Amino acid sequence: MAANSRLTIAVHILTWLALAHRRGMELLTSDQVAASVNTNPVIIRRSLGDLRRAGLVTVRHGAGAGWSLARAPEEIMLLNVYDAVEREPLFGMHHTEPNLECPVGKGIRPALGDVYGRAELALRAELGRTSIADVLRQTLLVS
């Protein structure tokens, strides 16, 4: 199973928009963002749409069109981004009901539900401590 990269792409987009703003570029086109992510602009536009609906970016249409951050990078936490782009829980249960006559089948969902719930809370807490400004700062240290 391939790993989901929606969060990574969205954080990349927001970090690039933050750096562009810092450098005096108020707007970036989806093509400019796609060049940084090295992916198709359609994927970028889909992610930007999710981020816009969450109030994290704004778009300007027409001449001079492009995207910009809707808030300061310090105010955008990775948890905001996660909530904007992830539609599914971190871990899923069986697609069909396990055999309830089996002792494992009967108890596996409640057992895993508790573990998965705690894992989701830990993930949300960690993402809530890190901002786009933090990611930009760390990114520029590596560059």
C-alpha positions as CSV (number, residue, x, y, z in Angstrom):
1,M,0.0,0.0,0.0
2,A,1.4,3.4,-1.0
3,A,1.7,6.1,1.7
4,N,-0.6,9.0,1.6
5,S,1.2,12.2,0.7
6,R,-1.6,14.8,0.8
7,L,-0.4,16.3,4.1
8,T,3.2,16.5,2.8
9,I,2.2,18.2,-0.4
10,A,-0.1,20.7,1.4
11,V,2.6,21.6,3.9
12,H,5.1,22.0,1.0
13,I,2.6,24.3,-0.8
14,L,2.1,26.5,2.3
15,T,5.8,26.6,3.1
16,W,6.6,27.7,-0.4
17,L,3.9,30.4,-0.2
18,A,5.4,31.6,3.1
19,L,8.9,31.9,1.6
20,A,7.6,33.6,-1.5
21,H,5.8,36.2,0.7
22,R,9.0,36.7,2.7
23,R,10.8,37.4,-0.6
24,G,8.2,39.9,-1.7
25,M,6.2,37.7,-4.0
26,E,2.6,38.2,-3.0
27,L,1.2,35.5,-5.2
28,L,2.3,32.2,-6.7
29,T,0.6,30.4,-9.6
30,S,-0.3,26.7,-9.3
31,D,2.4,26.1,-12.0
32,Q,5.0,27.8,-9.8
33,V,4.0,25.7,-6.8
34,A,3.9,22.6,-8.9
35,A,7.5,23.2,-10.1
36,S,8.6,23.3,-6.5
37,V,6.7,20.1,-5.5
38,N,7.7,18.5,-8.9
39,T,4.2,17.3,-9.6
40,N,1.3,18.0,-11.9
41,P,-0.4,21.4,-11.4
42,V,-3.8,19.6,-11.3
43,I,-2.7,17.9,-8.1
44,I,-1.6,21.2,-6.7
45,R,-4.8,22.9,-7.6
46,R,-6.8,20.1,-5.9
47,S,-4.7,20.6,-2.7
48,L,-5.0,24.4,-2.9
49,G,-8.8,24.0,-3.2
50,D,-8.8,22.1,0.1
51,L,-6.6,24.7,1.7
52,R,-8.8,27.5,0.5
53,R,-12.0,25.8,1.8
54,A,-10.2,25.6,5.2
55,G,-9.3,29.3,5.1
56,L,-5.6,28.7,4.9
57,V,-5.0,30.3,1.4
58,T,-6.7,32.8,-0.8
59,V,-6.9,33.0,-4.5
60,R,-7.0,35.9,-6.9
61,H,-8.5,35.3,-10.4
62,G,-7.9,37.2,-13.6
63,A,-4.9,39.2,-14.5
64,G,-2.2,38.7,-12.0
65,A,-3.9,35.5,-10.7
66,G,-2.3,33.4,-8.0
67,W,-2.4,32.0,-4.5
68,S,-1.3,33.4,-1.2
69,L,-1.5,32.6,2.5
70,A,-4.7,33.7,4.2
71,R,-2.9,33.9,7.6
72,A,0.6,34.5,8.9
73,P,2.8,31.3,8.8
74,E,3.1,31.4,12.6
75,E,-0.7,31.0,12.8
76,I,-1.0,28.0,10.5
77,M,-0.4,24.8,12.5
78,L,0.2,21.5,10.8
79,L,-3.0,20.3,12.5
80,N,-4.9,22.9,10.5
81,V,-3.4,21.5,7.4
82,Y,-4.1,17.9,8.4
83,D,-7.7,18.7,9.1
84,A,-8.0,20.5,5.7
85,V,-6.6,17.7,3.5
86,E,-7.2,14.3,5.3
87,R,-10.6,12.9,4.9
88,E,-10.1,9.5,6.4
89,P,-9.1,8.4,9.9
90,L,-5.4,7.6,10.4
91,F,-6.1,3.9,10.6
92,G,-9.1,2.0,9.2
93,M,-10.9,-1.0,10.4
94,H,-11.8,-4.1,8.4
95,H,-13.9,-3.4,5.3
96,T,-16.2,-6.2,6.3
97,E,-17.4,-7.4,9.8
98,P,-15.0,-9.9,11.3
99,N,-16.3,-13.3,12.4
100,L,-18.0,-12.5,15.7
101,E,-18.0,-16.2,16.6
102,C,-14.2,-16.1,16.7
103,P,-12.7,-14.7,20.0
104,V,-10.3,-12.5,18.0
105,G,-12.9,-11.4,15.5
106,K,-15.3,-10.5,18.3
107,G,-12.8,-8.3,20.2
108,I,-10.4,-6.9,17.6
109,R,-12.3,-3.8,16.7
110,P,-12.7,-2.5,20.2
111,A,-9.1,-3.3,21.1
112,L,-7.7,-1.6,18.0
113,G,-10.2,1.2,18.3
114,D,-8.7,2.2,21.6
115,V,-5.1,2.0,20.3
116,Y,-5.9,3.9,17.1
117,G,-7.8,6.6,19.1
118,R,-4.7,7.2,21.3
119,A,-2.4,7.2,18.2
120,E,-4.7,9.8,16.5
121,L,-4.7,12.0,19.6
122,A,-0.9,11.8,19.8
123,L,-0.6,12.7,16.1
124,R,-3.0,15.7,16.5
125,A,-1.1,16.9,19.6
126,E,2.3,16.8,17.7
127,L,0.9,18.5,14.6
128,G,-0.7,21.2,16.8
129,R,2.7,22.2,18.1
130,T,4.3,22.9,14.7
131,S,3.5,25.8,12.5
132,I,4.3,26.5,8.8
133,A,6.8,29.1,10.1
134,D,8.5,26.3,12.0
135,V,8.7,24.1,8.9
136,L,10.0,27.0,6.8
137,R,12.7,27.7,9.4
138,Q,13.8,24.1,9.5
139,T,13.7,23.9,5.7
140,L,15.9,26.8,5.2
141,L,18.5,25.3,7.7
142,V,18.9,22.4,5.4
143,S,19.1,24.4,2.2
